[in-house]
């Protein structure tokens, strides 16, 4: 079995980063940030008993961002030679110089101390890209074989997406970081077809993780058990009646709740979005800065943190792409909005002393922008188990697993579905229903939060592909949360809604 991922660019970093900084200083830049990156990824997918897709990708380059005359300039190159890097620095400074007469708002950066030279490797055991292709695809084919032998499964798709990210950063303030991250996401989905031509699917709940290939071996999640349970869940769903629309108490499993957190809290509390800078792509936010400190975001007992330090978190680093040390910080405390996710420019614009480390670029050829941290809902230290949450419901639904989602351009009105909706009657689960979706408004939904599960219900979920920015960038992000109970949520019959 392969070992840990390794740094590949140390020698280049030692030569190119100081040369880039020296050139930026010689050209009069007020500040400069240089990133040398090697981003390797692999996506393998099978359908039934056939390998359908294999994509290997490697991106290596150096990006230079300079602050000159109060304006950012950026340039990048994949020619990793001193002369090419010096030319790119010149392009970045020239761009800032050209833009300066037209820019009315000069960039200010919140202070950040110099951290010297730091080396950090994300905790993992097996470099997912060092695992032989036949071993990775063989694991997926074995899952497909297992499922195809069990009714009602008719077809199986399975995939694993893995990334190794090596990043060397240096700036004129005196911070030099060497960081190595890995992440992996396995997905297995089973499909069943009825004689009448109806069909349903059921997907594994194993979340992407900042781990290596050991995730597929059961470290951090029970993927094998997750796969084995799919046929039974799928068979029950095929037999299930269509949901009766109305208002239900909703017990939300962490495998579904993470996405609601992502869309209604994580994106809503990015300060650049709240200030209107993201309006052209994915919208702004109802949670504007003038409401900080008094907006009732949710019920008392709702505490949401952002962090870049959670073990195995997809957004976890030691330092961000502006040289800011990773931190944990509060966004919502006892239901009240208290903070935002920040990069250095946003922190300065908000009058705050320091960034909380939320700058990230998904490529050496892209400029860093403010990105989401690991945004998580804290469990109640003495909170109930999932079974106890269910037992407290007279008429309701338990939703498990994410499926489709929709939210408006101000992160206020939303609609989500799930992999499974289980009916709850008098505190007991009595079978699945089909075609259900839940619809609500952000502050109304979180305001009806009636119970937060205990630490034993807390799970770290997330996504590898959070999109933002123009040109678009993709970032990995995790969301930890317990199971929760939300009273009187509007449940739609999605099939009937489509038919109208």
C-alpha positions as CSV (number, residue, x, y, z in Angstrom):
1,X,0.0,0.0,0.0
2,X,1.2,3.5,-0.8
3,X,2.4,5.8,2.0
4,X,1.8,9.5,2.7
5,X,1.9,12.2,0.1
6,X,5.3,14.0,-0.3
7,X,6.4,17.5,-1.2
8,X,7.7,17.6,-4.8
9,X,8.5,21.3,-5.3
10,X,10.8,22.2,-2.4
11,X,13.8,22.9,-4.6
12,X,11.8,25.1,-7.0
13,X,10.3,27.0,-4.1
14,X,13.7,27.7,-2.6
15,X,14.8,29.3,-5.9
16,X,11.7,30.9,-7.3
17,X,9.9,32.4,-4.3
18,X,12.7,34.7,-3.1
19,X,13.5,35.8,-6.6
20,X,9.8,36.8,-7.2
21,X,9.7,38.7,-3.9
22,X,13.0,40.5,-4.6
23,X,11.7,41.5,-8.1
24,X,8.4,42.8,-6.6
25,X,10.3,44.9,-4.0
26,X,12.6,46.3,-6.7
27,X,9.6,47.4,-8.7
28,X,8.2,49.3,-5.7
29,X,5.3,47.0,-4.7
30,X,3.9,47.8,-1.3
31,X,3.2,44.1,-0.7
32,X,3.6,40.9,-2.6
33,X,2.3,37.3,-2.2
34,X,3.7,34.4,-4.2
35,X,2.2,30.9,-4.5
36,X,4.0,27.9,-6.1
37,X,1.5,25.1,-6.4
38,X,1.2,21.5,-7.6
39,X,-2.4,20.4,-7.8
40,X,-2.9,16.7,-8.7
41,X,-6.3,15.0,-9.0
42,X,-7.9,11.8,-10.1
43,X,-11.5,10.9,-10.9
44,X,-12.4,7.2,-11.4
45,X,-16.0,6.1,-12.2
46,X,-17.5,2.7,-13.0
47,X,-21.0,1.8,-14.2
48,X,-22.2,-1.7,-13.3
49,X,-19.2,-3.9,-14.1
50,X,-17.3,-1.6,-16.4
51,X,-14.8,1.2,-15.8
52,X,-16.4,4.1,-17.5
53,X,-14.2,7.2,-16.7
54,X,-10.6,7.8,-15.6
55,X,-9.4,11.4,-15.5
56,X,-5.9,12.3,-14.2
57,X,-5.0,16.0,-14.0
58,X,-1.9,17.8,-13.0
59,X,-1.5,21.6,-12.6
60,X,1.8,23.2,-11.7
61,X,2.4,26.9,-11.7
62,X,3.3,30.1,-9.8
63,X,0.9,33.0,-9.1
64,X,2.1,36.4,-8.0
65,X,-0.2,39.0,-6.5
66,X,1.2,42.5,-5.7
67,X,-0.3,45.5,-4.0
68,X,0.9,48.6,-5.8
69,X,-0.4,52.1,-5.5
70,X,-3.2,50.7,-3.4
71,X,-4.4,48.3,-6.2
72,X,-4.0,44.6,-6.7
73,X,-2.2,43.3,-9.7
74,X,-2.0,39.6,-10.5
75,X,-0.1,37.4,-13.0
76,X,0.8,33.7,-13.2
77,X,3.0,31.4,-15.3
78,X,3.6,27.7,-15.7
79,X,7.2,28.4,-16.9
80,X,9.1,27.7,-13.7
81,X,12.3,29.6,-14.5
82,X,13.6,32.7,-12.8
83,X,13.3,34.9,-15.9
84,X,9.7,33.8,-16.5
85,X,8.8,34.4,-12.9
86,X,10.5,37.9,-13.0
87,X,8.5,38.7,-16.1
88,X,5.2,37.6,-14.4
89,X,6.0,39.9,-11.4
90,X,6.5,42.7,-13.9
91,X,3.1,42.0,-15.5
92,X,1.4,42.0,-12.1
93,X,2.9,45.4,-11.2
94,X,2.1,46.8,-14.7
95,X,-1.5,45.7,-14.3
96,X,-1.8,47.4,-10.9
97,X,-0.2,50.5,-12.4
98,X,-2.6,50.6,-15.3
99,X,-5.6,50.1,-13.1
100,X,-4.7,52.6,-10.4
101,X,-6.1,55.8,-12.1
102,X,-9.5,54.2,-12.5
103,X,-9.8,52.6,-9.1
104,X,-11.6,54.8,-6.5
105,X,-11.3,52.5,-3.5
106,X,-7.7,51.7,-2.4
107,X,-7.1,48.3,-0.9
108,X,-6.3,48.2,2.8
109,X,-5.2,45.0,4.5
110,X,-5.9,44.0,8.1
111,X,-2.6,43.5,10.0
112,X,-1.2,40.0,10.2
113,X,2.1,39.2,12.0
114,X,5.0,37.5,10.1
115,X,5.1,33.8,10.9
116,X,8.5,32.9,9.6
117,X,8.9,29.6,7.8
118,X,6.3,26.8,8.6
119,X,5.8,23.3,7.2
120,X,2.5,21.5,7.6
121,X,1.1,18.2,6.3
122,X,-2.6,17.4,6.7
123,X,-3.1,14.2,8.8
124,X,-3.5,11.2,6.5
125,X,-2.1,7.8,6.0
126,X,-2.3,6.9,2.3
127,X,-1.7,9.3,-0.6
128,X,-4.9,8.7,-2.6
129,X,-3.1,9.4,-5.9
130,X,-0.3,6.9,-5.2
131,X,-2.9,4.0,-5.0
132,X,-2.6,2.1,-8.3
133,X,-5.5,2.7,-10.7
134,X,-6.4,-1.0,-10.9
135,X,-6.7,-1.1,-7.1
136,X,-8.9,2.0,-7.0
137,X,-11.2,0.9,-9.8
138,X,-11.2,-2.6,-8.4
139,X,-12.6,-1.3,-5.1
140,X,-15.4,0.4,-7.0
141,X,-16.1,-2.7,-9.2
142,X,-16.3,-4.8,-6.1
143,X,-19.0,-2.5,-4.6
144,X,-20.9,-2.7,-7.9
145,X,-20.7,-6.5,-8.0
146,X,-21.9,-6.7,-4.4
147,X,-25.0,-4.5,-5.1
148,X,-25.9,-6.0,-8.5
149,X,-26.4,-9.4,-6.8
150,X,-29.1,-8.0,-4.5
151,X,-32.6,-7.0,-5.6
152,X,-34.1,-4.5,-6.4
153,X,-30.8,-3.1,-7.7
154,X,-30.7,-2.9,-11.5
155,X,-27.7,-0.6,-12.1
156,X,-24.8,0.8,-10.1
157,X,-22.6,3.8,-10.5
158,X,-19.6,4.3,-8.3
159,X,-16.8,6.9,-8.2
160,X,-13.9,8.2,-6.2
161,X,-12.5,11.7,-6.5
162,X,-9.1,12.3,-5.0
163,X,-6.8,15.4,-4.8
164,X,-3.3,16.1,-3.5
165,X,-2.5,19.8,-3.1
166,X,1.0,21.1,-2.5
167,X,1.3,24.8,-1.9
168,X,4.4,27.0,-1.1
169,X,3.6,30.5,-0.1
170,X,5.8,33.5,0.6
171,X,5.2,37.2,1.1
172,X,7.1,40.4,1.7
173,X,6.0,40.5,5.3
174,X,8.2,37.5,6.1
175,X,5.8,34.5,6.1
176,X,6.8,31.4,4.2
177,X,4.6,28.3,4.4
178,X,4.9,24.9,2.9
179,X,1.6,23.0,3.0
180,X,0.4,19.6,1.8
181,X,-3.3,18.7,1.8
182,X,-5.2,15.6,0.6
183,X,-8.9,14.9,0.1
184,X,-11.0,12.1,-1.2
185,X,-14.7,11.4,-1.9
186,X,-16.1,8.0,-2.7
187,X,-19.7,7.8,-3.9
188,X,-21.8,4.6,-4.7
189,X,-25.3,4.9,-6.0
190,X,-27.8,2.1,-6.7
191,X,-30.8,2.4,-9.1
192,X,-33.9,0.3,-9.2
193,X,-36.6,0.1,-11.9
194,X,-40.1,-1.2,-11.4
195,X,-42.1,-3.2,-14.0
196,X,-44.2,-0.1,-14.6
197,X,-41.1,1.9,-15.6
198,X,-40.8,3.9,-12.4
199,X,-37.3,4.2,-10.8
200,X,-35.6,5.3,-7.6
201,X,-32.0,5.8,-6.6
202,X,-30.2,5.6,-3.3
203,X,-26.7,6.9,-2.6
204,X,-24.1,6.3,0.1
205,X,-23.9,8.9,2.9
206,X,-20.1,8.8,3.3
207,X,-18.9,12.4,3.2
208,X,-15.8,13.7,1.5
209,X,-12.9,14.1,3.9
210,X,-9.5,15.6,4.3
211,X,-8.1,12.1,4.6
212,X,-6.3,9.8,2.2
213,X,-7.4,6.5,0.6
214,X,-7.8,5.1,4.1
215,X,-11.3,6.6,4.0
216,X,-12.3,3.7,1.7
217,X,-10.9,1.3,4.2
218,X,-13.2,2.4,7.0
219,X,-11.1,5.1,8.7
220,X,-13.4,8.0,9.5
221,X,-16.5,6.4,7.9
222,X,-18.1,3.0,7.4
223,X,-18.3,3.0,3.6
224,X,-18.7,-0.7,3.3
225,X,-21.6,-0.7,5.7
226,X,-23.1,2.3,3.9
227,X,-22.9,0.4,0.6
228,X,-24.4,-2.8,2.1
229,X,-27.5,-0.9,3.4
230,X,-28.4,0.6,0.0
231,X,-30.6,-2.3,-1.3
232,X,-32.8,-2.5,1.8
233,X,-33.3,1.3,1.8
234,X,-34.0,1.3,-1.9
235,X,-36.5,-1.5,-1.7
236,X,-38.4,0.3,1.1
237,X,-38.4,3.5,-0.9
238,X,-39.9,1.8,-3.9
239,X,-42.8,0.5,-1.7
240,X,-43.3,3.8,0.0
241,X,-46.4,6.0,-0.5
242,X,-46.1,9.5,-1.8
243,X,-45.9,12.1,1.0
244,X,-49.0,14.0,2.0
245,X,-48.0,17.7,1.9
246,X,-48.4,19.9,5.0
247,X,-46.5,21.0,8.0
248,X,-44.5,18.4,9.9
249,X,-42.0,18.4,12.7
250,X,-38.7,17.6,11.0
251,X,-35.8,15.6,12.4
252,X,-32.8,16.4,10.2
253,X,-29.9,13.9,10.1
254,X,-26.4,15.4,9.8
255,X,-26.1,13.9,6.3
256,X,-28.8,16.3,5.2
257,X,-28.3,19.2,7.5
258,X,-24.7,19.9,6.4
259,X,-26.0,21.2,3.1
260,X,-28.7,23.4,4.7
261,X,-25.9,24.9,6.8
262,X,-23.7,25.4,3.7
263,X,-26.4,27.3,1.8
264,X,-28.3,29.2,4.4
265,X,-25.4,30.0,6.8
266,X,-22.0,29.4,5.2
267,X,-22.6,31.4,2.1
268,X,-24.9,33.9,3.8
269,X,-22.1,34.9,6.2
270,X,-19.3,35.5,3.7
271,X,-18.6,39.2,4.3
272,X,-17.9,39.9,0.6
273,X,-21.3,38.5,-0.3
274,X,-23.0,40.4,2.5
275,X,-21.3,43.6,1.2
276,X,-22.6,43.0,-2.3
277,X,-19.4,41.9,-4.1
278,X,-20.8,38.6,-5.2
279,X,-24.1,39.8,-6.6
280,X,-23.4,39.1,-10.2
281,X,-22.8,35.4,-9.8
282,X,-24.5,33.7,-6.8
283,X,-26.2,36.6,-5.1
284,X,-25.7,38.7,-2.0
285,X,-27.0,38.0,1.6
286,X,-29.9,39.1,3.7
287,X,-27.5,39.1,6.7
288,X,-26.0,42.5,6.1
289,X,-23.2,43.9,8.4
290,X,-25.5,46.5,10.0
291,X,-27.4,43.6,11.7
292,X,-24.3,42.1,13.3
293,X,-24.8,41.7,17.0
294,X,-28.6,41.8,17.0
295,X,-30.0,39.8,14.1
296,X,-31.9,36.8,15.6
297,X,-30.6,34.2,13.1
298,X,-32.0,31.2,15.0
299,X,-33.2,29.9,18.3
300,X,-31.3,30.3,21.6
301,X,-28.8,27.4,21.8
302,X,-27.9,27.7,18.1
303,X,-24.1,28.3,18.0
304,X,-22.3,28.2,14.6
305,X,-18.5,28.5,14.3
306,X,-16.2,28.9,11.3
307,X,-12.8,27.3,11.4
308,X,-9.8,26.3,9.3
309,X,-8.5,23.9,12.0
310,X,-11.0,21.0,12.3
311,X,-9.1,17.7,12.0
312,X,-9.9,16.2,8.5
313,X,-11.9,19.2,7.5
314,X,-11.8,19.9,3.8
315,X,-11.1,23.7,4.4
316,X,-8.5,22.9,7.1
317,X,-5.1,24.5,6.6
318,X,-2.3,25.9,8.7
319,X,-2.3,29.2,6.9
320,X,-4.5,30.7,4.2
321,X,-3.4,32.1,0.8
322,X,-2.7,35.5,2.4
323,X,-0.4,34.1,5.1
324,X,-3.0,34.3,7.9
325,X,-2.9,31.7,10.6
326,X,-5.8,29.3,10.7
327,X,-8.3,30.0,13.5
328,X,-11.7,29.0,14.9
329,X,-14.2,31.9,15.2
330,X,-17.9,32.3,16.1
331,X,-20.5,33.3,13.5
332,X,-23.8,32.8,15.4
333,X,-23.9,32.7,19.2
334,X,-27.1,31.6,21.0
335,X,-29.0,32.4,17.9
336,X,-27.5,35.9,17.3
337,X,-25.4,36.9,14.3
338,X,-22.0,37.8,15.7
339,X,-19.4,37.4,12.9
340,X,-18.5,36.8,9.3
341,X,-15.9,34.9,7.3
342,X,-13.1,37.3,6.3
343,X,-10.0,37.8,4.2
344,X,-7.6,40.6,5.0
345,X,-9.2,43.2,2.7
346,X,-12.7,42.4,4.0
347,X,-11.5,42.6,7.6
348,X,-10.0,46.0,7.0
349,X,-13.2,47.2,5.3
350,X,-15.3,46.1,8.2
351,X,-13.0,47.8,10.7
352,X,-11.8,44.6,12.2
353,X,-8.2,44.1,13.5
354,X,-7.5,40.8,11.8
355,X,-8.7,38.4,9.1
356,X,-9.9,35.0,10.2
357,X,-8.0,33.3,7.4
358,X,-10.6,32.8,4.7
359,X,-8.6,33.6,1.5
360,X,-8.1,30.7,-1.0
361,X,-7.3,30.2,-4.7
362,X,-8.1,26.9,-6.3
363,X,-5.2,27.2,-8.7
364,X,-1.9,29.0,-9.1
365,X,-3.4,30.7,-12.1
366,X,-6.3,32.2,-10.1
367,X,-6.3,35.1,-7.7
368,X,-7.1,34.3,-4.0
369,X,-10.7,35.3,-3.1
370,X,-12.6,35.1,0.2
371,X,-13.8,31.5,0.6
372,X,-15.9,29.6,3.1
373,X,-14.3,28.0,6.1
374,X,-15.5,24.8,7.8
375,X,-18.8,26.2,9.0
376,X,-20.3,24.0,11.7
377,X,-23.3,23.8,14.1
378,X,-22.2,23.0,17.7
379,X,-23.9,20.0,19.4
380,X,-25.7,20.5,22.7
381,X,-23.2,19.0,25.3
382,X,-26.1,17.3,27.1
383,X,-28.3,17.0,24.0
384,X,-30.4,14.0,22.9
385,X,-29.5,11.1,20.7
386,X,-31.1,10.7,17.3
387,X,-33.5,8.1,18.8
388,X,-34.5,10.5,21.5
389,X,-35.1,13.3,19.0
390,X,-37.5,11.0,17.1
391,X,-39.2,9.9,20.2
392,X,-40.2,13.5,21.0
393,X,-42.2,13.8,17.7
394,X,-45.8,13.0,17.5
395,X,-46.2,13.5,13.7
396,X,-43.2,14.2,11.6
397,X,-40.5,13.1,9.3
398,X,-36.8,12.1,9.6
399,X,-34.8,13.2,6.6
400,X,-31.5,11.4,5.8
401,X,-28.9,12.2,3.1
402,X,-28.8,15.2,0.7
403,X,-30.2,15.3,-2.8
404,X,-31.3,18.4,-4.6
405,X,-31.3,21.9,-3.2
406,X,-32.3,25.5,-4.2
407,X,-31.9,28.8,-2.5
408,X,-32.6,32.4,-3.6
409,X,-30.0,35.1,-4.4
410,X,-30.1,36.5,-0.9
411,X,-29.8,33.1,0.9
412,X,-33.2,33.5,2.5
413,X,-35.8,31.3,0.8
414,X,-34.8,27.7,0.2
415,X,-36.0,24.2,-0.7
416,X,-34.2,20.9,-0.1
417,X,-34.9,17.2,-0.6
418,X,-33.1,14.2,0.7
419,X,-32.2,10.6,0.0
420,X,-34.8,9.2,2.4
421,X,-37.8,10.6,4.3
422,X,-39.0,8.4,7.2
423,X,-42.4,9.0,8.7
424,X,-42.6,9.5,12.5
425,X,-45.8,8.6,14.3
426,X,-46.1,8.9,18.1
427,X,-42.3,8.8,18.5
428,X,-41.7,5.8,16.2
429,X,-40.3,5.4,12.7
430,X,-43.1,3.7,10.6
431,X,-41.6,3.6,7.0
432,X,-40.4,5.8,4.2
433,X,-42.4,8.3,2.1
434,X,-41.5,9.4,-1.4
435,X,-41.5,12.7,-3.3
436,X,-40.9,14.9,-0.2
437,X,-39.1,18.2,-0.1
438,X,-38.9,20.8,2.7
439,X,-39.3,24.5,2.1
440,X,-38.6,27.4,4.5
441,X,-36.9,30.7,5.1
442,X,-33.5,30.8,6.7
443,X,-34.3,32.7,10.0
444,X,-37.7,31.1,10.3
445,X,-36.3,27.6,9.9
446,X,-33.5,28.1,12.4
447,X,-35.8,30.1,14.7
448,X,-38.0,27.0,15.1
449,X,-35.0,24.9,16.1
450,X,-36.5,23.0,19.1
451,X,-33.7,20.6,20.0
452,X,-30.0,20.1,19.1
453,X,-28.6,16.6,19.3
454,X,-25.7,15.7,21.6
455,X,-22.1,15.1,20.6
456,X,-22.7,11.5,19.7
457,X,-24.9,12.6,16.8
458,X,-22.3,15.1,15.4
459,X,-20.9,14.2,11.9
460,X,-18.5,16.1,9.6
461,X,-20.1,16.4,6.2
462,X,-19.2,18.6,3.3
463,X,-18.5,19.0,-0.4
464,X,-15.4,19.0,-2.7
465,X,-16.9,21.5,-5.2
466,X,-18.2,24.7,-3.6
467,X,-18.4,27.3,-6.4
468,X,-17.8,31.0,-6.2
469,X,-16.3,33.9,-8.1
470,X,-15.9,35.1,-11.7
471,X,-13.9,33.5,-13.2
472,X,-15.4,30.6,-11.2
473,X,-13.3,28.8,-8.6
474,X,-14.0,25.6,-6.8
475,X,-13.2,25.0,-3.1
476,X,-13.5,22.1,-0.7
477,X,-15.4,22.7,2.6
478,X,-16.7,20.7,5.5
479,X,-19.6,21.3,7.8
480,X,-20.0,19.5,11.1
481,X,-23.4,19.2,12.7
482,X,-25.5,17.1,15.0
483,X,-29.0,15.9,14.3
484,X,-31.7,18.5,15.1
485,X,-35.4,18.8,15.5
486,X,-37.2,21.7,13.8
487,X,-40.9,22.2,14.5
488,X,-43.6,22.7,11.8
489,X,-41.6,22.8,8.6
490,X,-43.6,23.0,5.3
491,X,-43.3,19.7,3.4
492,X,-44.1,19.7,-0.3
493,X,-45.0,16.8,-2.5
494,X,-42.4,17.5,-5.2
495,X,-43.9,15.2,-7.8
496,X,-47.3,16.9,-7.4
497,X,-45.6,20.4,-7.6
498,X,-43.9,19.4,-10.9
499,X,-47.2,18.2,-12.3
500,X,-48.9,21.5,-11.8
